[in-house]
Amino acid sequence: MKIRGEQLDNAQQQRMLRETTPPDFLDSSVEWRRIFSETWGTFLLVVVAAGADVVAAKSGGAVTLGMAVVAPGMMVMVVIYFMGTVSGAHLNPAVTFAFALRRNFPWRRVPGYFLGQIAGGIAAAIFLRAMFGTVGKLGATEPGMDVSALQALLMEVLLTTGLVSTILGTASGARNIGANGAIAVGSYIALAGLWAAPISGASMNPVRSLAPDLVRLDFAAGWVYLVGPFAGALIGVLFEWILKGPATLTGTIAAQGVPESEMAVPEPD
């Protein structure tokens, strides 16, 4: 049996999810495993995304801009492969917010995911500071030279809208834990950085930006990278609804990290 991707209301989705998935993936007593997954995955993302800038500064430019923006995209792709089935591999509060707003993810689980992602990001920034000090501003994202805060904000809104569209689109189709979804999401992150990093840093992730700011206690541009990604997530969810209508069961399964290999979802009545 297979998932057909029908548009179902939230009650139908949850009923089918309960009936067809392994109990441990819906058991709140193992929520710690999903939160740890988000913490570890976000640590890896931030240590690579911020670390690329730190190492570039430390090495005198041995890590180029192209390398620095492709690296986090590749890391996200790898993390989706190795732990997408555990937590959904959100790695980003804006993504968790988008899944919840889309009704693919329970709001009651959002705070735990946020805390895990924040903890992972801060741990990564602390690791980088312990290793290299505040070289390269600890990989902080800032508006580029001669770029206003408003311009950077609008760029972050646009880029995050595209990111959320990519994630929600692959989650409800090719699945964000499958090969196509992982490649699509990782490629989008790299592509966004290749053309937009000189404008806003192409963060698209509040934790990736705010973790270095918190560790070095500099919040001059922090609001840009808090408001921009959440606004972009909101627009991305709206666009997904325009394109595909209500949430589907496949999107719910992808957002919550249920492994396809252990599922047998029947045709809806």
Residue, then its C-alpha position, 0 to 999 in steps of 0.5 A: m500500500k502507498i500514500r497517495g497524497e490526498q488532501l485530508d483534514n488534520a483529524q484524518q491525518q492524525r488518525m491515519l498516522r496513528e493507525t499506520t506508523p510504528p508506535d515509538f515515532l508517535d510516543s511522547s516518551v521518546e521525544w527526547r530522541r527527536i529533539f537530540s536529533e535536531t540539536w545534533g543536526t543544527f550543531l553540524l549545520v551551524v558549525v559548517a555555515a559559520g565555521a566556513d567564514v571563520v576558517a576563511a578569515k583564519s586561513g587568509g581566504a583559503v575557503t572562498l565565498g563559493m566554498a562557504v555557501v555550498a558547504p552548508g547546502m551539502m551539510v543539510m543534504v547529508v543530515i537529511y539523509f542520516m536523520g530525516t527519518v528521526s525528526g524530519a531534519h528541520l534544523n531551522p526554527a523557520v522550517t518548524f514554524a512553517f510545518a506547524l503553520r501548514r498543519n503538518f506538525p503539532w504545535r505542542r512539539v514546536p517549543g522542544y524543537f526550537l530549544g533543541q535547534i537553539a542549543g545546537g546552534i549555540a553549542a556550535a558557536i561556542f565550539l568555534r570560539a573555543m577553537f578560533g576566538t572571534v576570528g571572522k566575527l564568529g561567522a556572523t551574518e550581516p548585511g553586505m557592504d553598502v547594503s541597508a538593513l531593509q535590503a538585507l531583510l527583504m532578501e532574507v524574506l525572499l530567500t526563505t520563502g523559496l526555501v520553505s517552498t522547496i521544503l514543503g513541496t518536496a515533503s508533500g511529493a518526493r518527501n524531504i527524507g528521500a533522495n530527491g528532497a535532500i538534493a533539492v533542499g541542499s541545492y537550493i541553500a547552495l544556490a541561494g548563497l551563490w548569488a545572495a550571500p554578498i547581500s544578506g549572508a543568505s542565512m534563511n535560519p534564525v539560529r544560524s545567525l543569532a547563535p554567533d551573535l549571542v556568543r559574541l554579544d553583538f546584536a546590531a543586525g540580529w533583528v533582520y535574521l529573526v524577522g526575515p526568515f519567519a516572514g518568509a516562512l509565512i509567505g512560503v506556507l501561503f504559497e504552498w496552500i495556493l499551489k496545493g491546497p490543504a496539507t497532505l498526509t505525506g507532508t505530515i509524515a515527512a515533517q514528523g520523521v516517520p520512516e517510509s520503510e516502516m509504513a504501510v498507509p492504506e488508501p483513504d476511505 
